[in-house]
Amino acid sequence: MHNTEGGLLEKTLGEWLWEHSIYPVDKKQRELTESILLPNQEFIAQELLRMREDIDAKIKKLLKNQKRHTSARHRYDPSIADPASYPKGYCTSIRDGVWNDLLDNLGNPTMPGMKTLRRFTKKGGVIKRISGIQRGIFFQNAIQAGSLYVDVANDTVDVSKPPIEVCSLAESEFENVDDLELCGDVLESYWQHAVFPNNFFPNIAPFYPIVTVAPDGTLEFPSLNRSIMAMNVLSEFQPAEDFLFRSRFSDAELPPEYHNLIEKHFHQDGSSIATFFKGGASPEVLAGIFANLRKPGGKESLLGLIDEADDVVGKLNILELRCRAWSG
């Protein structure tokens, strides 16, 4: 790998990993949290609650004239927000809205909570967005402040909960997604999707090993965030390989009807990465693809391969291939 290519890959993967992952809670983060944040936690929570109320008002205004989603897919899939059930399903929108307001107000001298956060960051405290799995049950988006877990969208799964929750990261049971089998478990139990290994587009399997079928029969590659992609690549694709070969989903077979749908409606663009294996590629073919990526020169065009894989997934998902006879 040329130095410039290696440097760009390392820089890009580092940025992706930082984007959604928990920052390690070391001694410095714990001490800064205890000395600066905890004595002022009430101020911080009150100001975040006001921001949340502002975001609620803005989102509700935007939704006011939108038609309610009525498809079965919207009823079953918690990842697709339904305006009629706000705030349920709006975790990302709410978290990002409050996050942007927080950044805008960090320098506000009239807000003691934001003033505290500013002092915290100047001393080396970390404040960042995180996305992962909570309690091994559902996907969640939150904010990390040192050793604190700050959930400004706490009621987007269970609307009876208070909108803001602040506790320690340890108490939150929030974790990065570094086990794709666990990711499959949550897709199955929380989204109610059937989960399958992607062995029919083997060249993108190291990047997108999981494919699902929604309760309404729609085939899709689930959208995994860039931190998960970076974690997988930095781990030499071991998480993807483990999912395909050694997870409880490894032997699941996508019904032939979906292979027929892909063959009929998905038009390859001549790129080898988009090659479709009807019925699934053999374990030997899959193993060879992983082996090639791990060769000394296998990562030279890795960022380009990821872009191509993204393109294949985007084209397939937009088709919304659906088997109406699907029974789960």
Steps between C-alpha positions, in 0.01 A plus 500: 500500500640841409556734794247754377233232454582343835488837673164589346354161595625528857373857531159417353445190712607693810243771425228241441586317821486825699170603343273264695714302745535541875820680595690284753425616854846533652615650829504853357141481372377359832677768703379786280146360510504477880659841558322708234189330362342325796479812725318677215302209358164657589576816300614294202188281506266800531658676202497184290132456584426853374690422181305178463172691538613742226591210272165333568320816395707534182455138393126500577461815290678335209283190535172682537412497132660169415281203423510212745695198382257214450706218349551181696871564492464823696283331758749220559841664462605723793779642285242678285335784686123548489389864553189381682705327769753776572742482680512122448747420225656846488807420708756616243318819402449604863852414613659684207275802547589534868866434420508788253333731752751391764789591272342835417463584870829373644631855512182653643602672829140514625456121507681344798463146368655585163767706675584186700527289185726759341733498802493121493612485136773760554648275769502208256157353565336322207148578380384311192213323332478122537286236330477138604296235675342549842439213742549260210142576396477804273703747296544840662660839431630707789772743613809413702638758744807356668376199695136607468234364267267781396186384321301795367260266315423265789131474410537400136465128572263523798305827488407470869862562604635848580654668193845549659711245685846562645691218666842337490596314183537185708143533635360567153606158367577675172763339279668544165395260227803274463316169479297462182316198638367726778408751232304223328331412830377858539386521138301183561351578842462880485427555131330162458706434188609158378881501481714323238869483404587677178655225293335601171702820452824347630728784393319745729449245780813613693344849517130409513466147639142542624180509297150509646139452401251735667163375628333622181739290289740775389861397444770742612853543617470674838672834531801448729675818609853589399644417842384140453655496153829634638498254790452212257777614264746572782428152636610352165134421416486240776155618628353461150664162449378381842145606413507318167669179618461468876187683619159352572388661172767329287276216381194716431407482133336786317193349328539430126225753421733782602782368284254502210399859579861617512582323174199660331526856630860568598706601197874472541714784372795288392681537830629174643408610850134490396514141374189313614520130589152357470455246776802635687874471454685202643688531831822458301421803282415711804814390685711590196356852488589558867848356441564737208402803706748396769795468264771767534371683192134423559417834659650727237161591358294428812327838521400463136364151569294633790355768272414235241341279766296798622384557143386138456313507832336833416383376160362178644324665795331762283332220305312393817472145370208337675364149505132543578464137597760550774386349828815549711 
